[in-house]
């Protein structure tokens, strides 16, 4: 039970990050039916910018509380990521808005590679360790441990989800977003500037990505120019799991994916702890024979990636519209 509760806490933490990133995917897709594969790199840029600002403040020896230093990193990352999101929409995607769907998809993949290489030129290829300036106090919860960083990530994610839901359903711009998502042409006839709404959607999604990048870097203590690739794919999987284009679906998908990863990884790790006898398979792969029942299992530690994409495959096979998605007819 202690293992189960601990993995639930870990899953809620990582799932909260996935949910925030997935919201960016689902917002853009809901408005213009585009899968922005460069969104993961926007998350990476947010983490890198925050790291640079935090290190500059710490290096200068400024007498500021740790929470203020982290907040300064977040406030610096948000406008930078928003600018990147706006430029992506304006330069890369807007000219291809009426092109065949394959063109913007390939462009999104290309922009992802370009942003990665730009980050490589600016920050280098070595992983950057986030300075541990905040005291990460651990609390006991029913036999499991939860840290103050985990609590902060979960609470901040809940707050961001609530604010975004209120914004989309209760403000004029949010209503314009939903109208544009329903039908761009009709929204234009009603006086809605579709270009402004679409650009605003990219900007909001990029702002969320900046916060998610800082969360990820603070939680794992590291940032790297390739960190956005796998994170972006997992968040996209979460959006598909919940029903891409659906805000509630993105939140649910992110949390569920984090829980599935944590529980699967935790229990597989417990299972493989019993494995004592290394053997070599037919293809020369290192395996281990489990002393409990003689089974042979693969030796490795990245089980969470396997679970993420197994979930994606299963959802695409059995429910392509996602858990909360609805089957809709193809737009003309």
ABEGO torsion letter per residue (X at the ends): XAAAAAAAAAAAAAAAAAAAAAAAAAAAAAAAGBBBAAAAAAAAAAAAAAAAAAAAAAAAGBBBBAAAAAAAAAAAAAAAAAAAAAAAAAAAAAAAAABBAAAAAAAAAAAAAAAAAAAAAAAEABBBBBBBABBBBBBBBGGBBBBAAAAAAAAAAAAAAAAAAAAAAABAAAAAAAAAAABAAAAAAAGBBAAAAAAAAAAAAAAAAAAAAAAAAAAAGBBBAAAAAAAAAAAAAAAAAAGBGBAAAAAAAAAAAAAAAAAAAAAAAAAAAABABBBBBAAGBBBBBBAAAGBBBBBEAAAAAAAAAAAAAAAAAABAAEAABBBBBBBX
